[in-house]
Structures are given as C-alpha cells and as structure tokens.
Amino acid sequence: MPGTILDGKKLSAEIREELKGRVAKLKEKGITPGIAGILVGEDPGSASYIGLKEKASEELGISSRMVRLPQNTKQEDLLKEIEHLNEDPMIHGIFIQLPLPGHLDENKALNAVLPEKDVDGFHPVNVGKAWMGQESFLPATPTGIWEMLVRYRYSDLKDKEVVIVNVDSLVGKPLASILAQEKVGANVTLCQPSTPNLSSYTRRADVVVVSVNKPKFLIADMVKQGVIAIDFGSNWIDDPASKTGKRTVGDIDFEPVKEKAEAITPVPGGLGPMTVTMLLVNTVVAAERRAERMRK
Amino acid sequence: MPAEIIDGRKIADDIRGELKQRVEKLKGKGVTPKLVAILVGEDPAALSYLRGIAKGCEAVGILTDTVKLPANAPQEELERTIGELNKDPKCHGIILQLPLPKHLNTLRAESAISPDKDVDGTNPVNAGKLLLGEETFFPSTPYGVQELLVRSGHSPEGKHVVICGRSNIVGKPLMGILVQKQKGANATVTVCHTGTKDLASIARQADILVAAMGKAKAITADMVKMGAIVVDVGVNQIEDPANPGKFRLAGDVDFEAVKEKAGAITPVPGGTGPVTSALLVANTVKAAEKMSGP
C-alpha cells in the first residue's frame, strides 16, 4: 500500500486558519502582531519571496512592514535600520531576507536582531537556547517538519531512529535541536552528503529527512519498509511534458519510495508551503510572549 | 589483541607545554592570564575539583582565584559578582561551578557571563555560535574529546561517531563540534538517549563510541564493534572490590572487557579528565590573547 501523502498545502491552510483566531484574540487585548522584513538589493527571487510573506501576513491580519534598501546599502545603515525595528513596539518579529549582497556582513546583521524578535531563529542566543532545550525561536524548515509530524501523528519518536542528510544551520542542525531533546526521545543521526556508505544509515531510519538538492538522491533501495520520508530538496529538471519544459522535484525518488513508505512529503506541495506559515506562527508567538510579559 | 590505551595525561602535558610558550608571550606584553571560578556553597567535591583546576593553571604560569558565595546567596548577588568579574580587566576567564543551589536560576547566571570570558562555553550565545560553526569557546569536556581523538591519531573526520548521552554539557555540544565542516570534525554523528531500547544495536555501528551517560559499566563489550575507538567521559564513584567500604573512580565503560575488543580506549582516570582540565586553561589563555589584541 502506498504511503500517506503529507500534504503541506492543506496543513498550511489549516494552521493559517488557527492563526487568524490567535491574531483576533491578541487584537482584543489591543495588540496587533507586526512583522518586519528587510530586503537589500533587487534579487528577483528574494523580492518575490518577501512579497509572499507580506501578502500572507496581511491575509491573517498581521501588520507587515517590508523595508526595501538599495543594493549599495552600507553595513552601518543596515544596522541602524535593524535598530529602529528592534525599538519599535509595534513590531514583534523581524527577519532579514538572505542572502545579503556580498559587501555586507550577514552574521553581524543577524546578530543585531533583538533575540525576542528574531522570528527566523538565526541569532546565536536563540540557536543556543534551542539546543539547550530552552524557550527560543527555531527556523521555519525544522519547525515545519516538526509541525507536520505532530499533525499527522508521527511525533511519538521515542526510541526511534531519525536520520538527517544535511548538517547546515537552516535544516539539519536546528532539526536535531528539536528531535534530540529529552521530551522527544529520538536517536538522531546527522549525515554529511559525503558520508561514506550513506545507505547503511538511511536503511535503519524510521524517519529520514533529506535536503541536498540532488534529484533522485534517495532511492527506494536506501529506505526500509514503513519509513517516514521527508524531502526538503528543490530541483528544476527537464520535463518535455510540461508547458515550460521544466518542473520542480525534490531529492527523493518519489514514486518508488512512496510504495515503501508509511508517509512521504511530495515536492512541490510538501514542506515548501509550510515555511512561510511557520514564520507567521513565530511572529504570532512573539506577539503572544510580549502580551504575556506586559501582563506580568 | 588488547586495545591501545590512550594516555590523556600525556596529551594534557603536551597541551600545557604549548600553552607555556603562549603565556610567556602574553607576559612579555604585561598580561598574565587569570581564570576565576565562582562557587556558591561549600561542596567538598567542587572544592577538590577547583583545586585541580588551580594546579593546572599554576603549571602553565597563569593565575587563578575562587570567589566563594554563601549557599543562600540570592540571584542578584551572584549576578552582581559575575558583573564585577566581567568588568575586571585582570580577569580573562570565568567559570561558574555547577550545580548551583536550587533557589538559583542557572540559565540566567550563565547568560550573565560575558561571552568573551565564558571559557566553559555555557552562555547560550556561545552554545549557539558553536552550533553555527562560528568562533567561540568550546565547553572543555566535548572539546577534550575532540582534542584527544585528533592528538591520538584517531581523527573523527569521515567516521561514524555515536554519542551515548545528550546532556547540555557533553553530548549535545560534542555533536555540534563534530558535525562542522572543519578539520578534526566532519563526522557523521548519532546522539542517543541513554534509556533507548536498543542502545546496543546503535552503539555497535560506531567507529568512535563516546560514553557520556554517568553510569558505571553502562557500555559493555557486546555494545562495541571490533576495533572501535572508545572514549569514556564518565566519572562515577564505585565501591572498590579490592577494598570493601572504600570507593574508587570508574568511567561508564566496562573497561577490562571492552579493551579486549576496542582498537583504542581511554582509561578512567587518566583519559579525558586531564585533557579537559588542560583545555579549560587553554581557553583562558585564548581569552587573554583576544583581549590583549595582536
């Protein structure tokens, strides 16, 4: 029997409906959640992505302020802009659209965001706190994966083996941060894409997560029967059947792996739609935490 | 064939030998590195640990001090003490002896230590930088495991490291250190929780097995692959069968049995412990170098 499709579009719509309720509750208390984003330069991909975030915020009643700075912005001016947003009580969440132009110091910019407004979860304090199991913010991809596992009732991972093929700071490490905590209880392996004999790890996995950006990287022979397979790859491949001649696929050889899996994320329509939503969840959480602090 | 015994004392001596030269250089600039420990209460085990640290500092010519606060000291007093040390230009490294008495908030206290003086890497900022692969101070125990492996010729690069135990002071930071795409790291790393059902089957996959569970003889020979490198971080007081009523130190590994199977193994005592102490001193020297500029 083919595996359950983990439908990110449907989940994302569901979560956004719930967020509307939480936003309305905050508004009753006189707080309108506010998100601010900073875009430097005119990279079309980044510009369209920040537009998506803006539109999604407004649909939920979150006020949004997207700051668009010219390509040649100086480091100090970027920092000043971040400082303004840090101080602005109407703004609860701040993100910086990456990558920044080469002349700017990305770490310095990310470290300048006030940790309680750092809804991307990139500030070292938030990274460290999450790793130590303390309240913080985590990036959208790992939280999206976790939310998906929770809502499809696959989050009871005690004694389970989770294998993550990706060790970067946006996916692998923060996902390990969630899953290696005592309360989750999973045994977590972080694999490099270069790990020798990778299939000896993935074949043991109860949950396998791949993000390497190589089509058909994870094939059916590399997973065990009943695996939960999560794909955060995104690859443009040729497809003569489509109008544009191209289509997007993930890192998993979808059809054959689906036959063996208990559950699997499609690409597109899996994790992709979750990421913007999780940024908005973090923003609402930031506003709720602020309301809580004001109450005390 | 019994395993190679990795001599942590010898590695620690090598590290201290290198440090002496760096300390001399600093002294030439008029800077003598200083490590200050904060101890709340009068735990005898902590006092003896700190005496050991002080000896290691003296051996390379750096200063140490212990600030003792009463067991009932309020949070504000602890944080004020930390704040004063943060400002003291003669103090380069601060360690907070744990555990703190129950009425105190450990996270808040650790967060109060200046990241530039946080030589045990416990401030969340430094924990985060470690995970992100940025320049920071590594907590001395996981740092010790890495140094011990590299210096004994068993670099974790490209190897499968299984860490049994995932505390915030050993297991988790060690995973963070070893997955970085850097020299002496770049490993495939599994972190297990100690109570997991089939720990043996996971442990047997390891090229390098790290025991950090805090339980004597938790790692038995059947959990070790033939030829694996076994690193024992455990420190347990167990009754000495040769001297009933007396206690001795033992690690988490069933040493006698495992050494027949392992390729190399660290003893307890004399394994990771001495390397860890030497690296706390190394971090203090590094902090002094950074503060005194080029």
Interface residues (C-beta under 8 A of the other chain):
Chain A: N107 H123 P124 V125 N126 V127 G128 K129 W131 M132 G133 Q134 D159 E161 V167 S169 G172 K173 A176 S177 A180 E182 G185 A186 N187 V188 T189 L190 C191 Q192 S194 T195 P196 S200 Y201 R204
Chain B: L107 N123 P124 V125 N126 A127 G128 K129 L130 L131 L132 G133 E134 G158 H160 R166 N168 K172 M175 G176 V179 Q180 K181 N186 T188 V189 T190 V191 C192 H193 G195 T196 K197 D198 I202 Q205
